[in-house]
Amino acid sequence: MKKWKAFISHASEDKEFFVRQLYHNLSSLGLRIWYDEFALKVGDSLSRTIDNGLKNSEYGIVVLSKAFLNKNWPDYEYRSLLSREINNKPLILPIWYEITKDEVAKYSLYLADKYAIAANSNNINEVTLKLVEVLEPNVYKNINRFLYYQKLIKNATPKKVRRKDL
């Protein structure tokens, strides 16, 4: 069993408006997520700590953005995840953060061929739910049950009932 449910690979430019909130959303649902702001400590070896996170994660969430495509660390993380995915079950979960399929295809035809979640800063909750469907299907089912229950309650008509009829 892996130590982390998922590793988030991203460009630092995308933290403030997207990645940090994604991490908090997933963590608040009880998922153990490797995220650099909380996994790295002062004095840690960057390469060793990141390699351990990559090796010990069941999935890799790759947040592709314009900034991601031009950075060395995210490219290293993506290629490390890709080497683990070959001959195994799919583990790369791509998110296209304010980027087009053509831009992704110029970077990696493999990633452009994968079904990805289109994201922006306004749909973070929908992105979280789609990831949870893959990462923890039982949690996803419970969330859907809760949302259905909320819908039923919202549309319910109050009715007086005598105590003895309960």
C-alpha positions, 0 to 999 in steps of 0.5 A, a space after each residue: 500500500 502506498 503512503 500517499 493517495 496522490 502526488 500533485 505535480 504543478 508549477 508554483 505559479 498555479 498555487 495561489 489560485 488553484 493548486 493550494 485549494 485543490 490540496 485543501 479540498 482533497 485533504 479535507 475529504 481524508 485523502 493523503 495528498 503529497 503536496 510540496 508546501 506541506 511535504 518539504 521541510 527546511 533542510 530536506 533534499 528536494 530531489 530525494 523528497 520529491 522522488 520519495 513522494 513520487 514513488 510512494 503515491 498511488 496516483 499523480 495529479 498533473 496540473 498542466 498550465 502554461 507555466 507548467 510547460 516551461 518549468 524543469 521540476 514539473 517536467 521531471 515529476 511528469 516524466 517520473 510518473 510516466 515511467 511508473 505508468 508504463 506497463 501498469 495501471 493508469 496513474 496520471 490524472 491530468 488537469 488542464 488548468 487554463 490551457 488548450 488541448 493543442 498546447 498540451 499536445 505540443 508538450 506531450 502527445 501522450 497527455 493530450 490523448 488522456 481524458 483530462 479535467 478542464 479547470 479554472 479557478 472557478 470550478 475547483 469543487 467540480 474538479 475535486 469531485 471528479 478526482 475523488 471519483 477515481 481516487 476514492 470511489 466510496 467517498 465519491 458515492 457518499 458525497 453523491 448520496 449526500 448531494 441527493 439527500 440535500 436535493 430531496 430536503 430542499 424540494 420536500 414539502 413540510 407536513 405536520 404529523 402527529 407524534 403517535 403516527 411516527 
